[in-house]
Amino acid sequence: MTSAHLGLTNQPIPKSSYDHFNAIGSAITATTSIRLSLQWIFAPSPESNPNSPSPVTTIVGHYPIIKSL
């Protein structure tokens, strides 16, 4: 099947189509940003679930205590 069979041509896309797709892309980006920010704002706190795993803790440096004589 060739590109001609699929309705594809080498003709440039009209500017109005670019504007249409840019508007759709902007709306999708804005919607995704809103969803992510709402998930962050309304995320349940770890204290609300007593069975939730504890947060990860790390030790940056571990040095022995040296007492001078």
C-alpha positions as CSV (number, residue, x, y, z in Angstrom):
1,M,0.0,0.0,0.0
2,T,1.5,3.3,-1.0
3,S,1.2,6.7,0.6
4,A,-1.2,7.7,-2.2
5,H,-3.5,4.9,-1.2
6,L,-3.5,6.2,2.4
7,G,-4.4,9.7,1.2
8,L,-0.9,11.0,2.0
9,T,0.7,13.4,-0.3
10,N,3.8,15.6,-0.4
11,Q,1.7,18.7,-0.2
12,P,2.5,21.1,2.6
13,I,0.0,21.3,5.5
14,P,-2.0,24.5,5.4
15,K,-1.3,27.1,8.1
16,S,-4.8,26.8,9.5
17,S,-4.1,23.1,10.2
18,Y,-0.9,24.0,12.1
19,D,-2.9,26.4,14.2
20,H,-5.5,23.7,14.9
21,F,-3.0,21.2,16.0
22,N,-1.1,23.8,18.0
23,A,-4.3,24.6,19.9
24,I,-5.0,20.9,20.5
25,G,-1.4,20.4,21.7
26,S,-1.7,23.4,24.1
27,A,-5.0,22.2,25.5
28,I,-3.5,18.7,26.1
29,T,-0.4,20.2,27.8
30,A,-2.6,22.5,30.0
31,T,-4.9,19.6,30.9
32,T,-1.9,17.4,31.8
33,S,-0.4,20.1,34.0
34,I,-3.6,20.6,35.8
35,R,-4.0,16.9,36.5
36,L,-0.5,16.6,37.8
37,S,-0.8,19.6,40.0
38,L,-4.1,18.4,41.5
39,Q,-2.6,14.9,42.2
40,W,0.2,16.7,44.0
41,I,-2.1,19.0,46.0
42,F,-4.6,16.3,46.9
43,A,-2.3,13.4,47.4
44,P,-3.0,11.5,50.6
45,S,-0.6,12.0,53.4
46,P,1.4,9.0,54.7
47,E,-0.1,9.5,58.1
48,S,-3.6,8.8,56.8
49,N,-2.7,5.1,56.2
50,P,-1.1,3.4,59.1
51,N,0.0,0.5,56.9
52,S,1.9,2.6,54.4
53,P,5.6,1.9,54.0
54,S,7.8,4.3,55.9
55,P,9.7,6.9,53.9
56,V,13.2,6.1,52.7
57,T,15.9,7.4,54.9
58,T,19.6,7.5,54.0
59,I,22.8,8.2,55.8
60,V,24.9,10.8,54.1
61,G,28.1,10.1,56.0
62,H,29.0,7.8,58.9
63,Y,32.0,8.9,60.9
64,P,33.4,7.2,64.1
65,I,33.5,9.3,67.2
66,I,37.1,10.0,68.2
67,K,37.8,10.9,71.8
68,S,41.0,12.7,72.6
69,L,43.0,11.5,75.6
